[in-house]
Amino acid sequence: MKPRIALGLQGGGAYGAYGWGVIDRLLEEHIWISAVSGASAGALNGAALVSGLASGSDDGARTALASLWRATADRSPLRAWDWAGSLPPGTTSWMAPWFEPWVNAWLEPWVEQSLTFTRLYGGHVTPYFPDFRAMRAWREAVAASVDFEALTAPRAIPLYVSATDVLTGAARLFTGTKITEDALMASCCLPELFSPVEIDGRRYWDGGYVANPALDPLVFGGHGATDLIVVQLTPFVTDAVGERADEVVKRASDISFNACLMRE
């Protein structure tokens, strides 16, 4: 008998592109997916996957996922620094041997330090960028890639999206017609970067804090799954943790976002 897979998709920011690669490989094998649960970037992957499957086929889902991550990359604030595989305007191929070492030696470390600064102090800076706080770029990427009507089509497989209630700390699972653009943004809402997303008079943060992803509906939801696959983006174990502030913050974040998955 062909396995019926329940698919859990963990959040992890840009590491969600790795999750896209895993899903794409499963779709290449035409794996039978019976239900999907996602948090944060995993929720975006899940929405693109389910809407693509409902509106077409495995190839339709692969196209929707590729569209999501290409649209995300195109709208990224870091797009201007993404020169991998190409040269900036005004340069020619004979300049590459001189230009690329300069990029590796100076520009990439500068970008990395800028990202570190953003992680540590982003909450103090982002209020001055309202479009960023409102997750406008991500909203545009999702609107261009996810067919929300297809998510509730008769042939759509069940999808569960988690978010964290700001006031109670409780998990909320969105499914069916409740999966809207706002629900996906709530699932991705890192509080140090983005404004809380309000739905039905409640405010929500990233679902990864409380259900990363939620496994109960996959196991006990009556979807007839024979197997459960969890695409984990945040490691349980690491070899070492440095003493720099950004390294400590990163590891503490990993532990926090894995706590609920470890319990489940």
N, C-alpha and C positions, 0 to 999 in steps of 0.2 A: 504494500500500500504506500502511496506517495505521502511523505510527511506533510502535515499541516502546521505551519510555523506561526507562533505568536511572537511578535517582534517588539522588543523594548529598546528604545533609542535614547541614550543618555545625552544630556547637554554638555557643552564644553566650548562655547564661542566658536571661533574660527576652526577649531578641531572638528566641528560638524562637517566640514568638507571631507574629512577622513571617513565619517559615518556615511556620507554620500557614496564614497568609493566602495564601502562594504555592501551597501544596499544594491549598488549597481552590479556588483559581482553576483549577488543572489539572484537578481533579475535576469542576468545572463543565463543562469541555469533554470529559469522559469520555476523558481521555488513557489510553492503554494502558501501564500500568506493569508492567515485567517483573521488576524486582529493586530493593531499597532498601538503602542503607548509611547508617548514622547514627552520630553521636558526640554525647554529652552531651544537650542539649535536642533535637538532631536525632535521637538515638536514641529519645527519648520520642515525638517526632512520627512516626518510622518505625513504632514499635510500635503506636501508635493507628491509623495509616493501614492497616497490613497486617492487623491484627485486624479493623478495620472492614470492609475489602474482603472478607476471608475469611468473615465472618459475615453479610454482607449485600450491599452494592453500593457504588457511588460515594457515594450518600447515606448509607449506613451508615458509611463512612469519615469523611465530613464531620461526622456526628454524634459519632463517637468523638473526633475532634480538638477539636471545640467543647467536649465534656465535659471533656477533659483540661485545657484552658486555663482554663475556668471554675472547675473544681475547684481548680486551682493558685491562681487569683486569690482564691478564697474562703478558702483556707488560708494565704495570704501574711501574714507578720508586719506588712506595710504596709497591710493591708486597712483598719485603723482610720483611716488617713489618706487613703483614696481617696474623696474627696467630689466627684469630677468628675461633673457632670451632676446632682448632688443636693445637698441641704443637710443638715447634721447634725441629729440629733433635737432637737426643741425650737425650731427656727427655722421661720419662715414665709416665703412667697414675697416679701412686701414687704421682708423684711430682706436679700434677696439683693444688692441694689446696694451695701450697706454691708459685707456679710459677704465677698463674693467678692474685693474688693480686699485685704482683710486676709489672706485665704488666699494670694493671689498674692504679696503683699509680705512676709509674715512666715513663714507655715507652710511653703510649698513650699521656700524656701531653707533652712529649718531641717531639713526632711526630706532635702534633697540633701546638706547637710553631714553629717547622720547617716550616710547611705549611704557618703559618702567616708571617714568615720571607720571604718566597718565594713570597707570594702575594705582599708584600711591596717592596721588593728589587730584585725580579726576573729579571727585565730588566737589572740590573747591573751584574748579574751572568750568565745568560743563553748564552751570546755571547761566553763564554768559553766552551760551550757544543754544537758543531755544529749539531750533530745528533738530539739533542732535539730541537734546533731552526728550523730544517728542518721538524719537526713533524714526524720523521721516525717511531716511535712506532705506532702512530695513522694511518699512511699510511699503515703499515703492517696489522693492525687490519682490516681496511676497505678493503684492497685487498683480505684478507682471507674470507670476509663475504658478500661483495656486488658483484653481477653479473651485470657489467655495460652493457653488451649486452642485458640483460633482461630488462633494464630500457627503451630501445627503441623498444622492441618487440611489435608486433601489439596489443597484449592483455594488455600491460602495461598501468596502469592508469597515468594521468598527474602528474608530480612532478615538484615543483618549489623550487629552492634553492637560498637563498639570500646571498650576500656578499657586503662589503662596499668598494667603490673606495677610495684609500688612498688620492689621490690628490684632488678629487672633493667633497668627502663626500657623493656622490650619491649612491643609491642602484642599484645593478645589479642583475637581476634574471636569473639564469641559468635553462634551461629546455631542454627536448629532448636530442639530441646528445651533447649538451653543458655541460651536467652533467658528468664530468670526475672526476678522483681522485683529480686533482688539484682544481676543483670547490668545492668539498666537503671540502678540506683542507682550501681553502680561506674562506669558510663560518665559519670555526672553529678557524680562526687565531687570537688569542688574542695578540695584539701588544706588551704587556709587557713581553710575553713569547716566541713568535714565530716570525720568519722572514716573511715579507709580501710574499704572493703567487702571482707570476706573471702569467697572462693569457692574451694572445693577446696583449702583450706589456703594459698592465696595471697592477698595483699592488693592492692587495686587503687585507682587514682585515675582522674580524668577521662580519657576516651579522646581528648579534644582535643589532648593533648600529643603523641601519636604517630600518630594517624590521624584527621584532622578534615575529612571522613570518609575511611574506607578506600575507595579507588577500584579497586584490583586485582580484588576479587571481582566488581565490576560489569562490568569490561572483559573479564576473562579467565575468568569463571565459567561461561560457556556458557549464558547466559540469553537469547540471541538478541536482544539489544537493538540497535536501529538508531541510537539517539542516547543521549547522556549529558547529564543536567542536574544541575548542582551548585548547590544553594541556599546561597549564601555569606552568612553573617551578620557575619563579622569582615572589615573592609576591608583589602586589601593596602596601599593608599596613603591617606595623609591629607594635608590641606593644611598643617597646622602642629601642633606639639606645644608646649604651655606648659611652664613651669618649675616649677609646683606639683608636689608629690610625687605626688598622686593622678593628675595628668595623665601624668606620666612612667611610673608604674606601669601605668596603663591602656594606654599605647602599647606598652610592653615586653610586656605580656600579649598584645596583638593580634599582635605579631610572632612570639611564641612559639607561639601557637595556629594561626598560618598557615604556619609553617615546613614542616610535613609536606605540606600541600596544595600549596605552591609547588614542592616537590621533585617531587611526583607530576605 
